[in-house]
């Protein structure tokens, strides 16, 4: 329940930053009241009485505004400023204005001889409009881009593409440091996309025929094996949860996507915004909510059709969720490049899941694990565990502990545990290393080629536009 509570709070915070702080556009431009005819000006103080041609929404009493004369211009071509005034009162179409500060005799004389019509402006002439930034700043308790800064792929990709230090690098470093204490905790607790995937998997995904058939076959297949801790995995259990070379290839796909994104970033092309977890879920949710918001607020007849970019962003999010029809957290396990970055710190984390010899090989932990992080001998696959502790929650034998990497589980003798359970680095076969290196190299070369191709396309389009503008 603690994990679910943190997930809900994190998703709520993300929704508040996106749908309250950043969007919808709640700021309004600075207002101007025009066609104000001066009726009288007090010669002692400069207080004035003006009448408007129409005054549908008068400024509230006490509002400080800038009084200008549009008929006169300063050296920069802006309307001449007469005085900074405060609205003393409004009656019908008439407003009484008083100077915000004491005026000089020359300024009072200028007011008295100005025939108008005058204008009142919330923003002084020559001031750059900042209403949108001011509105966001007024609503920000946390920076609106907090989750974007925490995405572990956005920072490195942005720094490579821009050839400069970015704040997102600091966020990436903070999440990687968190991963040293709790491997891939961002995926299991904080990532809003992961929370949405969990929600979809537990409601819609669990009803899919493929997953229901697999769930019915799993108990029977699990019961076919000997299943002792550190023992040889059973064939039935392997088939029930998936395995083999194809499974290994599928789980390695995220590394290829990560290599492609970083290689393209090295050429100046930013692809992380399309596949990294936080940009992906932000874009998709906005494209879902925006048409509904516009229809309810502005009327459904004012909702424009979705363009190709919006449809693509929406299709990607729905596709990520639809993967739950084939397996739990399939995107997180096999395709998410942000999760691939977090796997790096997860492999050297200070804490690790351990299994003692009290394990009865009931396979409940494997059924509860949504990340396929538990191997056939019930040890932990490095880089996949998100520290959700769901396996420990369903283990009736109490054989699962999360302890420091150098420690042992529940004071059991280390010889009862396999090398992987003791947290020792897995021994890779030479062919596995060569295959992984070749695959990552091909993806990196593909990213470089794609980046250069997109960059050349942008430059060509820009040159065409330049020629058109010259013609």
Secondary structure, DSSP 8 states (H G I E B T S, - for coil): -HHHHHHHHHHHHHHHIIIIIISS-------EEEEEEEEEE-TTT--EEEEES--SS---TT-EEEEEEEEEE-TTS-EEEEEEEEEEEEETTEEEEEESS---HHHHHHHHH----EEEESS-TT----HHHHHHHHH-SS-TTHHHHH-HHHHHHHHHHHTS--HHHHHHHHHHHHHHHSTTHIIIII-HHHHHHHHHHHHTGGGSHHHHHHHHHHHHHHTTS---TTS---HHHHHHH--HHHHHHHHHHHHHHHHHHHHHHHTT---HHHHSHHHHHHHHHHHHHHHHHHHHHH-GGG-----HHHHHHHHHHHHHHHGGGTSTTHIIIII-HHHHHHHHHHTT-SEEEEE-TT-----HHHHH-SS--B-TTS-B-TTT-----HHHHH-TT--EEEEETTS-GGG--GGGS-TTTTT------HHHHHHHHHHHHHHHHHHHHHHHHHHHHHHHHHHHHHHHHH-
